[in-house]
Amino acid sequence: MLPGSTSTSARVARLRGRVGLYFVAALSVLAGMTDAIGFMATGDFVSFMSGNTTRLAVSLGAGELAPILRIGAVLLAFVVGNALGVVIARLSGRRPCPLLLIIAALLGLAALLPSTLQLPALVSAVTAMGMINAVVEEVNGLPIGLTYVTGALSRFGRGLGRALLGERRQGWRVQLIPWTGMFVGAVLGVLLEQAFDLAALLFSALLAAALGVISLKIPRRWQLRYMPR
């Protein structure tokens, strides 16, 4: 390969990575906003399944049937959402826009359902948050988690430890991007829920739809790299 083409490829890779990380940040804002709204309105986590797993164990220990069934439905919805996200992404040719529009529809449905149907609304929102994980799975080979940041903080911490030991490895700093996005989104979600209750999920739906439209501007080859087989 000629030196000029090598430098061009490197510039393209850097630009692809930068665009991907901006996209990840926006998706993380969406996830954090939705999780905060759902948690404040229903008392259940919408994307934080580690917390729901602990709550399920506590309910099992206490023998509380209703919470067991409710949290079990939430965990199942999240798994199904992840599976559907992969299937829809594959059927749509690994394009984020169709997936994000379906996510927007599910969040809109959750926002518009009457308060008497809180559990179906919660399941709809959780399914959407499961699906969002298929929108971006990696950026320039770095694994990305959109609805959970424990892994991101762990990878950042381990990278920091290696840096303190004098090892030079790339990519660990960017793990703070999904954490920051989720935190900012959660703050926005709190403010929105205080004003609109569960109907605040309409803002999540609008953001998901907007990101779907924005994703159309991302070069097709880059989309395929963000959504690997």
C-alpha positions, 0 to 999 in steps of 0.5 A: 500500500502506498504511503499516501493511501495509508495516511488517508485510511488513518484519517478516515478511521479517525473520522469514523471513530469520532462520528461513532463516538458522537453517535454513541454519546447521543444514544447514551443520552437517550438511554439515560433519559429513558431509564430515569423517566421510567424509574421515577414514574414506575419504581422500576429500572428500564435499562439497568438490569443488574439492579432489577436482578438484585431486586428480583432476588430480594423479592424472591427472598421475601416471597413477594409474588407480585414484584417477582412477576413484574420484575421477571416480565421486565427482565424477559422484555429486555432480553427479547428486546436485545434479540429483536434488535439484532434480528431487525438490524440484520433484516434491515441490512444493518441500518440504524434508522429502521431500528431507531424508528421502531424504538421511537414507536415503542417509547411513544406507545409507552408514553401514551398508554393510560396510567392503568396500563403501567406494566405494559408501558414499562414492558414497551419501554424496556423492550425498546431499551433492549433493542437500542443495544444493537444500534451501535455495538462497537466503534473502531473495534472498541466494544460499546454498551449503551444501556449499562455503564458498569462495563464502561467504568470497569474498562476505564478503570482498568485502562487507568491502572495500566496507564499508571503502570506505564503501559500505552493502550488506546481506547480506554479513555473513550469509555467515559463517553457512554457514562457521561452521556447516560448521566446527562440523559438521566439528569434530563430525564429527572427534570422531564419526569417531574414535569410530565410523569411517564408521558415524558417518554414522548421526549425519548421517542422524539429523540430516538426518531431524530437520531434515526433520521440523523443516522441517514447522514452517516456513510453506509460503510461506517454504519456496517462497522458500527453494527458488526455481524 
